[in-house]
Amino acid sequence: MTYESEAELMRALADNSVDAFNRIYELYIRRLRAHVSNMVQDPDDVEDILQETFVNLWRYHERIDSDMSLSTLLFTIAHRQTLNSLRRSRISAAVLNGGG
């Protein structure tokens, strides 16, 4: 299916369209990977963060405001997932080093 606008894509996603979700993935995965890779060195961690980003998009897709910028939404989710991952890594390192 072809979507004429970001808003149309968002509305389709809110209506449980797997096709819209797949299209969003195709449109944004490369840019999101580059964004997350600027903050995280480990490629496996980058992929985990991206996976969680899209899991969260699907998990909350029915609550998404179709007037919201899709790009802003995805980069915000990815950024928060990255920060959470970095925070968990620091906590784990502190515990392993006897500091936690």
HELIX and SHEET records of a PDB file:
HELIX    1   1 GLU A    6  ALA A   14  1                                   9    
HELIX    2   2 VAL A   18  SER A   37  1                                  20    
HELIX    3   3 PRO A   43  ARG A   59  1                                  17    
HELIX    4   4 HIS A   61  ARG A   63  5                                   3    
HELIX    5   5 LEU A   70  LEU A   96  1                                  27    
END                                                                             
